[in-house]
């Protein structure tokens, strides 16, 4: 297992680059959708089919949002004809897309952490690369984050938590 700093992570993912997100969607989300559709058809009447249908629906939503934000996304992946191999690949693809697991996990970890930290910590400690206004703006746009919306707000009073942090940092 390798160790990567948060700023190295963000510079590897390049969340301000629509081609980076396109690659993530085409490489990881599209296969989940195709495999889940196949499992849902192959395991009719089994609980696996219901779970696969839910996965497919959610992957479809992600793909549709991606198309609206970044443009064309290739939905090209072929599921294996063997039902057990198809299910195995679905579990593997889903597992490797969770937070911090493999290449796909870098994207999900980044997207999750951007919404779970204070504004101050986000730029000063976690992702200083986002001090670049253009990169921050594009990243937030792709992920549906508004700079004027509060990010994570701890339930403690602190003089370092400023409601106008982004305005003050410009």
C-alpha positions in Angstrom: 0.0 0.0 0.0 1.4 3.4 -0.9 0.9 6.7 0.9 -0.2 9.8 -0.9 -0.7 13.2 0.5 -4.1 14.9 -0.1 -2.5 17.5 -2.4 -0.7 14.7 -4.4 -4.1 13.0 -4.7 -5.9 16.1 -6.1 -3.1 16.6 -8.6 -3.3 13.0 -9.7 -7.1 13.1 -10.1 -7.2 16.7 -11.6 -10.9 17.2 -10.7 -10.9 20.5 -12.6 -10.3 18.6 -15.9 -13.4 17.3 -17.6 -11.4 14.6 -19.4 -10.3 13.3 -16.1 -13.9 12.9 -15.0 -14.8 11.4 -18.4 -12.1 8.8 -18.0 -13.5 8.0 -14.5 -17.0 7.6 -15.7 -16.1 5.5 -18.8 -13.6 3.3 -16.9 -15.5 2.7 -13.7 -19.1 3.8 -13.7 -20.1 2.6 -17.2 -18.9 -1.0 -16.4 -20.8 -1.0 -13.1 -24.0 0.0 -15.0 -23.5 -2.6 -17.8 -22.6 -5.4 -15.4 -25.5 -4.5 -13.0 -27.9 -4.6 -15.9 -26.6 -8.0 -16.9 -26.8 -9.4 -13.3 -30.3 -8.0 -12.9 -31.4 -10.0 -16.1 -29.4 -13.1 -15.3 -30.6 -13.5 -11.6 -34.3 -12.7 -11.9 -36.1 -13.6 -8.7 -33.0 -13.5 -6.6 -32.1 -10.7 -4.2 -28.9 -10.1 -6.3 -31.2 -8.9 -9.1 -32.8 -6.3 -6.9 -29.4 -5.0 -5.7 -28.1 -5.0 -9.2 -31.1 -3.0 -10.5 -30.5 -0.4 -7.8 -26.8 -0.2 -8.8 -27.7 0.2 -12.4 -30.2 2.9 -11.7 -27.7 4.9 -9.6 -24.9 4.4 -12.2 -27.3 5.6 -14.9 -28.0 8.8 -12.8 -24.2 9.4 -12.5 -23.7 8.9 -16.2 -26.6 11.2 -17.1 -25.3 14.0 -14.8 -21.8 13.5 -16.3 -23.2 13.9 -19.8 -25.0 17.1 -18.8 -21.8 18.6 -17.2 -18.9 17.2 -19.2 -20.5 16.3 -22.5 -20.3 13.0 -24.4 -19.5 9.9 -22.4 -18.9 6.5 -24.2 -21.1 3.8 -22.8 -19.1 0.9 -24.1 -18.5 -2.2 -22.1 -19.3 -5.8 -22.7 -20.5 -7.9 -19.8 -19.4 -11.6 -19.7 -22.1 -14.1 -20.7 -21.3 -16.3 -17.7 -23.6 -15.1 -14.8 -21.1 -16.0 -12.1 -18.3 -14.2 -13.8 -20.6 -11.2 -14.4 -21.5 -11.1 -10.8 -17.8 -11.4 -9.7 -16.8 -8.5 -12.0 -19.7 -6.4 -10.7 -18.6 -6.9 -7.1 -15.0 -6.2 -8.0 -15.8 -3.0 -9.9 -18.1 -1.8 -7.1 -15.5 -2.6 -4.4 -12.7 -0.8 -6.3 -14.8 2.3 -6.7 -15.3 2.8 -3.0 -13.4 5.5 -1.0 -9.6 5.2 -1.4 -9.5 1.8 -3.1 -7.5 1.7 -6.3 -7.5 4.4 -9.0 -11.3 4.8 -9.0 -11.2 5.3 -5.2 -9.1 8.4 -5.7 -12.1 10.1 -7.4 -14.7 9.0 -4.9 -12.4 9.9 -1.9 -11.8 13.3 -3.4 -15.5 14.0 -4.1 -16.4 12.8 -0.6 -13.8 14.8 1.3 -14.5 18.0 -0.5 -17.9 18.0 1.2 -16.8 16.9 4.6 -14.3 19.5 5.7 -14.4 23.1 6.7 -13.6 25.8 4.1 -10.5 26.8 6.0 -9.1 23.2 6.2 -10.1 22.5 2.6 -7.7 25.1 1.1 -5.1 25.7 3.8 -4.3 22.1 4.8 -6.1 19.5 2.7 -6.0 20.7 -0.9 -3.9 23.9 -1.3 -4.0 23.3 -5.1 -7.6 24.6 -4.9 -6.3 28.0 -3.9 -6.1 28.4 -7.6 -9.5 30.0 -8.3 -9.9 28.6 -11.8 -9.2 25.0 -10.6 -11.4 25.4 -7.6 -14.3 26.9 -9.7 -14.1 24.0 -12.3 -13.8 21.3 -9.6 -16.8 22.7 -7.7 -18.8 23.0 -10.9 -18.2 19.4 -11.9 -19.2 18.2 -8.4 -22.1 20.6 -8.0 -20.6 22.5 -5.1 -21.4 26.2 -4.8 -18.7 28.4 -3.2 -21.4 30.4 -1.3 -23.0 27.3 0.2 -21.7 26.2 3.5 -19.4 23.2 3.4 -19.1 21.1 6.5 -19.7 23.3 9.5 -18.6 21.9 12.9 -21.0 22.4 15.8 -18.4 24.3 17.7 -17.7 28.0 17.9 -14.3 29.0 16.6 -12.8 32.3 15.4 -11.1 30.4 12.5 -14.5 29.4 11.0 -15.4 32.3 8.8 -18.6 32.4 6.8 -16.9 34.6 4.2 -13.7 32.6 3.8 -13.8 32.3 0.0 -14.6 36.0 -0.3 -11.7 36.9 1.9 -9.2 34.6 0.1 -9.8 36.2 -3.3 
